[in-house]
């Protein structure tokens, strides 16, 4: 009887633990990234508070701060000077914890490596990357270590299916949201897509959530928005 009770308590604890999501944001940087330049204020990779992918209304910090469904738990300033800040958010359901890092724009390759290393660590249920598709600028060697357990992956940058799908599966990760064309990787895609993912929905459900959010933000048709995201299992 004692062992049954202990087992039940352990199961209850496991069920109560929130899913762990790690988000790696490479700040937009006109000076060092192969991008079409954006206005200087939002394209300075050394100023997260105004950056297109972090401090702006659709950047991670701005978007999640404005959301009623996500509650900030704490803010950290890492010793690693490549990372400006780390934010930890908990979903209102209590079932999802998101840890997001703002990486200096000039350190975009290191940011991508950190994302892929996290995928192989086995410490997260989902890892996401937001930023410029640095693989379009040249090679970035993937980690030598492969995942010991499959971790779900989201890559929000231009044409990520073509550049990342095989790369992620070779690492032992499972892509659940990738893109097929040039696009804007706003954090609203994570804000709305992660809760759908956490419910165990297939790739089609996550794609639908992302497309709906994208259509609303970009003011385009649902059909056009669906075309932005890859069909995944």
C-alpha positions in Angstrom: 0.0 0.0 0.0 2.8 2.3 0.9 4.5 1.8 -2.5 1.2 2.5 -4.3 0.8 5.8 -2.4 4.4 6.8 -3.2 3.8 5.9 -6.9 0.6 7.9 -7.0 2.4 10.9 -5.5 5.2 10.7 -8.0 2.7 10.4 -10.8 0.8 13.4 -9.5 4.0 15.5 -9.3 5.0 14.5 -12.8 1.6 15.5 -14.1 1.7 18.8 -12.3 5.1 19.8 -13.6 4.7 22.4 -16.4 6.1 21.7 -19.8 9.5 23.4 -20.3 10.0 25.6 -23.3 13.2 27.4 -24.2 13.2 30.3 -26.7 16.3 31.7 -28.2 15.9 35.2 -29.8 18.7 36.6 -32.0 18.2 40.3 -32.0 17.7 41.9 -35.4 20.9 43.7 -36.4 21.4 45.8 -39.6 25.1 46.0 -39.0 26.1 42.3 -38.8 23.3 40.2 -40.4 22.5 39.6 -44.1 19.1 41.2 -43.9 17.2 43.9 -45.8 17.8 46.9 -43.4 15.0 47.8 -41.1 14.7 51.3 -39.4 17.8 51.9 -37.3 15.9 52.1 -34.0 14.5 48.5 -34.3 17.5 47.1 -36.1 20.2 47.7 -33.5 21.3 44.3 -32.2 22.8 45.9 -29.1 19.6 47.5 -27.8 17.0 44.8 -26.9 14.4 47.3 -25.5 13.6 48.6 -28.9 14.6 45.6 -31.1 12.2 44.2 -33.7 12.4 40.7 -32.3 12.4 41.6 -28.6 11.2 45.0 -27.3 8.8 45.9 -30.1 5.1 45.2 -29.6 5.4 41.9 -31.7 8.9 41.0 -30.3 9.1 38.4 -27.5 9.3 40.8 -24.6 6.7 43.2 -25.9 4.3 40.5 -27.0 4.3 38.4 -23.9 4.3 41.4 -21.6 1.0 42.5 -23.2 -0.6 39.1 -23.1 -3.1 38.3 -20.3 -2.5 34.6 -20.7 1.3 34.8 -19.8 2.6 35.9 -16.5 6.2 37.0 -15.9 7.8 35.0 -13.1 11.2 36.7 -13.1 13.8 38.5 -15.1 17.5 37.6 -15.1 20.6 39.2 -16.4 23.1 36.4 -17.3 26.8 36.7 -16.7 27.2 35.7 -20.4 27.6 39.1 -22.1 26.2 37.7 -25.3 22.8 37.5 -23.7 21.2 40.8 -22.6 18.4 39.3 -20.5 16.4 36.2 -19.7 12.6 36.2 -19.1 10.7 33.4 -17.5 6.9 33.3 -18.2 4.2 30.9 -16.9 1.0 30.3 -18.8 -2.2 31.0 -17.0 -3.0 27.3 -17.1 0.1 26.6 -15.0 1.0 23.9 -17.5 3.7 25.7 -19.6 6.9 27.5 -18.5 8.7 29.5 -21.1 12.3 30.8 -20.7 13.4 33.2 -23.4 16.8 34.8 -24.0 17.7 37.9 -25.9 21.0 37.4 -27.7 23.2 40.2 -29.0 22.6 40.5 -32.8 26.2 40.0 -33.7 26.2 36.7 -31.8 23.5 35.2 -34.0 25.6 32.1 -34.8 26.2 31.4 -31.1 22.5 31.9 -30.5 21.6 29.3 -33.1 24.2 26.9 -31.6 22.7 27.4 -28.2 19.3 26.6 -29.5 20.5 23.4 -31.2 22.5 22.4 -28.1 19.4 22.9 -26.0 17.5 20.6 -28.3 20.0 17.8 -27.7 20.2 18.3 -23.9 17.0 16.6 -23.0 16.2 19.4 -20.5 13.3 20.8 -22.5 10.0 19.7 -24.0 10.2 22.3 -26.8 12.9 24.7 -28.1 12.2 27.6 -30.4 14.5 30.0 -32.4 13.4 33.5 -33.5 15.5 35.7 -35.8 17.2 36.0 -39.1 18.0 32.7 -41.0 21.7 32.9 -40.5 22.1 29.6 -42.5 21.3 31.8 -45.6 24.6 33.7 -44.9 26.8 30.7 -44.6 27.5 27.4 -42.8 27.0 27.1 -39.0 28.3 23.6 -37.8 25.6 21.7 -35.9 26.4 20.2 -32.5 28.2 16.9 -32.6 26.1 15.5 -29.8 22.8 14.0 -30.8 19.6 14.1 -28.7 19.1 11.1 -26.4 15.3 11.9 -26.4 13.3 13.7 -29.0 12.6 17.3 -28.3 10.1 19.3 -30.3 11.5 22.3 -32.3 10.1 25.5 -33.8 12.2 27.7 -36.1 10.7 31.1 -36.9 12.8 32.6 -39.6 12.6 32.8 -43.4 12.3 29.5 -45.3 13.2 27.4 -42.2 11.7 24.2 -43.6 14.3 24.1 -46.4 17.2 25.1 -44.3 16.4 23.4 -41.0 14.1 20.4 -41.3 16.7 17.8 -42.2 19.2 19.4 -39.8 16.8 19.2 -36.9 15.9 15.6 -37.5 19.5 14.6 -37.8 20.0 16.1 -34.3 17.2 13.8 -33.1 14.7 16.7 -32.7 11.1 16.8 -34.0 10.1 19.9 -36.0 6.6 21.0 -35.1 6.5 24.5 -36.8 8.6 25.6 -39.7 8.2 28.2 -42.5 8.2 27.9 -46.3 8.8 31.4 -47.4 10.0 34.9 -46.5 8.1 35.9 -43.3 8.1 38.0 -40.2 8.9 35.9 -37.1 6.7 37.7 -34.6 6.4 36.3 -31.1 2.7 36.2 -31.4 3.2 32.9 -33.2 4.6 31.4 -30.0 2.1 33.2 -27.8 -0.8 31.5 -29.6 1.0 28.4 -30.9 2.6 27.1 -27.7 -0.7 26.5 -25.8 -2.0 24.4 -28.7 1.3 22.4 -28.8 1.1 21.8 -25.1 -2.3 20.2 -25.5 -0.7 17.5 -27.6 -2.2 18.7 -30.9 -0.5 17.5 -34.1 1.5 19.7 -36.4 -1.7 20.6 -38.3 -3.2 22.2 -35.2 -0.1 24.1 -34.4 0.1 25.3 -38.0 -3.5 26.4 -37.9 -2.9 28.4 -34.7 0.2 30.0 -36.2 -1.5 30.8 -39.5 -4.5 32.4 -37.7 -2.2 34.6 -35.7 -0.1 35.5 -38.7 -3.2 36.4 -40.9 -4.5 38.7 -38.1 -1.1 40.4 -37.5 -0.1 40.8 -41.2 -3.7 41.5 -42.4 -3.6 38.8 -45.1 -6.0 36.0 -46.0 -6.1 32.8 -44.0 -5.1 30.9 -47.2 -2.0 33.1 -47.7 -1.1 32.7 -44.0 -1.3 28.9 -44.2 1.1 29.0 -47.1 3.7 30.6 -44.8 4.0 27.5 -42.6 5.1 24.0 -43.6 2.9 20.9 -43.5 4.3 18.7 -40.7 3.0 15.6 -39.0 
